[in-house]
């Protein structure tokens, strides 16, 4: 095998055209797999015409023979294959960063994409998916009563499937998002023929796999299946619901569930989902420590869509000047034991389930969040938080009891178009002293929480208007209470110092804001 340098030789329709050796703009295929955690001292893949040392891989992960066979299958119908270990300079830091900043273009332009599950045979894959599909059918037909033990046994298939290392890499999460049509290859590089699964592909692809797994917890009728916490935790761990979401920001909330070799890769491995080049991959290069990368990411996302970038709940108190940031956090990984799974420590912010499937729509009062002189600033319109609560007193159902949440969702609880979500911080910790989880936050009662906030902070609270959202009502992750509606969105802020306002949460509402004014401030 031989590696060819990519040389730009012109442009077509505003896009660069590349030459590889003597071939211009050849069709090529691309492979998604994982190897970084298993880089070792064994034999390396033999690649001609490279200026760097090809990393060797621990043969316990996969052998050179297996890898070579896989690449031949990937390249069956094309002359060229893109594979990171041979196409990205693994020793030149700047060259590597530049190539990482082109991942979206590389994957999108590929004629076909492939995913290699290098621990699962074709027979095992089919058996696991058959169990998952059978479980989904039983649940969809609502004939699962009395079959709890049977379903629990079948649910082990999810765990076995997701133990393949591909499902734990943050890089592969990005690649899955970029190419959900990727064909899955088994341990021996076989394409897996399927029938009876969701979709009509002859060979198993990622989209079919994701939809089949999601159908266990989210039946086609849009209801939430009553299945074990174990099933839900498995789906949640790999982020399949987030991959299917209309709001791509939700992928940031699962970054801590995936692994990278270096902490900086928590940004580099996901930034191309949003078409961003940050840190060393930017032109010219920008600061590349983890804090700077995180700030660059959040600033870019807020510039693109402040309303979507602020639909999160912080689970830990933000440092000064950083409450506006959706911080990715670090986490201890999940561990498997004979008696089940032990959850890792996850400090990533939550994006509530109601906002998985929303898009921003045009609104003339759209606010701006931007960086200037090292501080985040807001420019737009603001109105008193108390004004919203006064409107809700007239238009919303009164809280049915004095508790902030009850066991089941009711009309007085959070919805897409009427909600308050509070961050964990010094201003809310004793108000919002409930369990912060994406399965319980929607039970919060906005009118009740709003009245408590007004009683405590009165005129110190404002809403910074960010824009408007629309629920898209995607099948997989809506529940019976989700709605196809439009809503305004803003962040709830409290004045800490003169013209410095700290975010303490966000809220949504349906009716036009009243008595709002032009407003500019520094975000604390």
C-alpha positions, -999 to +999 in steps of 0.1 A: +000+000+000+011+035-008+002+069+006-002+099-017+002+135-008-029+156-014-021+186-037-047+213-044-047+218-082-077+241-088-113+248-078-147+237-091-180+253-080-160+272-053-146+240-038-109+229-040-099+201-064-071+178-053-046+156-071-032+124-056-001+113-076-011+115-112-049+112-104-071+142-101-102+141-078-104+103-076-134+086-059-123+072-025-138+054+005-132+061+041-130+039+072-141+047+108-124+025+134-106+030+167-069+023+175-053+051+195-059+035+229-041+004+216-010+020+201+018-004+210+053-017+201+043-045+177+045-046+139+032-016+121+012-015+088+036-012+059+028+020+040+051+034+013+057+071+007+051+084+042+075+107+061+064+096+096+065+064+115+032+045+111+021+036+147+020+000+156-012-015+172-014-040+200-022-073+182-047-080+210-068-052+195-063-062+159-036-078+139-018-063+108-034-091+088-069-082+100-063-045+093-049-052+058-079-074+049-103-047+062-086-020+041-089-042+010-126-047+015-131-009+020-112-003-012-129-030-033-146-006-058-123+024-057-086+030-062-081+051-031-090+047+006-087+074+033-075+060+066-062+083+094-031+062+104-017+065+069-031+098+057-025+121+088+010+128+098+012+113+133+044+132+142+040+167+129+017+185+154+006+213+130+001+191+100-020+167+121-041+195+134-047+209+099-059+175+087-081+171+117-098+204+108-108+188+074-125+157+087-161+168+078-150+175+042-131+142+040-160+121+052-187+139+032-167+137+000-160+100+003-180+078-022-187+052+006-180+050+043-173+019+064-173+012+101-152-016+115-164-034+146-132-053+152-145-075+181-178-088+167-182-115+142-209-113+115-228-141+132-226-124+166-238-091+152-268-107+136-277-126+168-274-095+189-295-074+165-321-101+163-325-101+201-328-063+201-353-062+172-374-089+189-374-069+222-385-038+203-414-057+186-427-070+219-426-035+234-442-019+204-470-044+204-474-037+242-473-075+250-443-072+273-463-075+306-452-106+324-421-108+303-398-087+324-373-115+330-372-124+293-367-087+283-340-083+309-321-113+294-325-099+259-313-065+270-279-080+277-275-079+239-273-041+240-245-043+265-226-070+244-230-049+213-219-016+229-188-032+244-171-030+210-145-002+214-160+017+185-189+028+207-166+044+234-146+067+211-154+104+208-138+104+173-162+077+161-192+097+175-183+125+151-177+101+122-211+084+129-228+118+128-210+127+095-218+094+078-248+076+093-250+056+060-216+039+067-216+002+060-207-019+091-179-045+088-175-074+112-144-087+129-133-105+097-143-075+075-175-090+063-204-069+052-235-081+072-265-089+051-297-080+069-335-085+066-364-075+088-346-045+104-356-009+100-345+006+067-340-010+033-302-013+029-290-048+018-260-045+041-262-034+077-254+003+081-251+026+110-286+041+104-302+007+107-282-002+137-291+031+155-328+029+146-331-007+157-315+000+191-336+032+196-368+013+188-364-006+221-368+026+242-387+048+217-414+028+198-426+041+164-458+056+180-436+082+197-443+070+232-416+062+258-413+025+263-415+012+298-383-008+298-355-013+324-332+014+335-304-008+322-318-006+286-321+032+289-286+035+304-271+015+275-287+037+249-279+069+268-242+059+272-235+056+234-256+087+226-279+073+199-308+096+208-285+126+205-272+115+171-307+114+158-317+148+173-325+178+152-305+200+176-269+190+170-259+209+202-271+179+222-240+159+210-219+181+233-238+169+263-225+133+258-189+141+252-179+128+286-194+094+278-169+089+251-131+085+254-101+102+239-063+097+244-057+134+251-079+159+269-076+184+240-092+158+218-125+164+237-128+195+215-108+184+184-127+151+181-162+168+179-156+203+165-161+192+128-197+182+135-201+220+135-176+226+107-152+244+131-115+246+130-102+256+165-068+258+183-039+245+162-063+236+133-074+272+128-057+296+103-038+312+118-035+289+148-052+299+181-044+290+217-048+253+221-050+246+259-082+229+269-098+260+284-091+281+253-104+254+230-136+252+250-140+289+250-134+290+212-160+263+207-187+280+228-180+314+213-184+300+178-216+281+186-231+312+203-222+333+173-240+308+150-271+303+172-272+318+207-307+304+213-296+268+207-262+272+223-279+283+256-304+254+259-284+237+286-284+232+324-251+233+343-247+206+369-218+222+387-211+258+396-193+277+368-161+297+375-164+335+373-172+347+338-180+312+325-216+306+334-226+313+297-204+284+285-217+249+278-186+233+293-178+198+282-165+186+315-145+155+322-157+122+335-147+089+350-156+062+324-184+036+328-173+003+342-187-031+336-190-058+363-207-092+364-237-076+382-241-048+358-228-013+349-215+013+372-221+049+360-191+072+357-189+107+371-205+129+344-202+167+349-213+176+314-242+200+312-277+186+305-297+195+275-333+187+285-351+161+263-378+186+252-350+205+233-334+176+214-357+182+184-359+220+181-345+244+154-340+281+155-365+302+135-363+338+123-370+364+150-362+401+147-354+404+184-326+378+181-299+385+207-261+382+203-235+367+226-199+374+216-164+377+231-146+410+234-115+418+254-116+383+269-151+386+283-185+374+270-210+402+261-247+402+253-263+426+229-300+426+222-332+430+242-341+423+278-372+424+300-379+420+337-382+384+348-411+394+370-431+405+339-430+369+325-442+355+358-471+380+359-482+368+325-480+332+335-501+339+366-529+346+341-522+322+313-507+291+329-524+264+351-517+271+388-492+246+405-512+217+418-492+215+451-463+231+467-437+206+456-414+216+427-420+183+410-443+153+412-441+118+398-458+123+365-458+151+339-488+174+342-500+207+325-483+228+351-449+213+343-421+223+319-429+221+282-412+234+250-431+266+252-433+272+289-403+263+310-377+273+335-345+254+338-320+265+366-283+259+367-266+246+399-250+278+413-250+298+446-282+316+436-303+284+429-288+255+449-315+256+477-343+265+452-336+238+427-326+211+452-339+182+432-321+155+412-307+170+380-312+144+353-326+146+318-354+122+328-366+145+357-359+181+348-391+183+326-411+177+358-401+211+371-430+236+376-420+269+359-446+291+375-438+278+410-400+282+404-406+316+389-426+329+419-399+316+443-372+335+422-392+367+421-399+366+459-362+362+466-345+384+440-372+407+427-358+433+403-323+418+402-335+393+376-338+399+339-344+377+308-320+383+279-340+375+248-320+351+225-346+343+197-372+318+188-373+280+185-396+255+168-402+219+179-397+195+150-413+165+168-389+138+156-403+103+162-375+087+182-372+112+211-405+129+215-429+117+243-466+120+246-462+155+261-440+170+234-456+196+211-452+211+177-450+247+187-429+279+185-415+295+216-392+324+226-361+316+245-339+336+268-314+332+296-323+342+331-296+365+346-289+381+379-269+413+384-237+406+403-219+439+397-226+471+378-236+459+343-222+423+349-250+398+347-246+361+355-266+334+338-285+312+364-306+293+338-329+296+308-366+298+301-390+295+272-424+312+267-450+314+240-464+350+240-446+381+227-425+397+255-438+430+269-420+461+281-386+450+268-357+474+261-325+474+242-298+460+265-261+454+265-240+439+293-211+417+302-219+381+311-206+369+344 
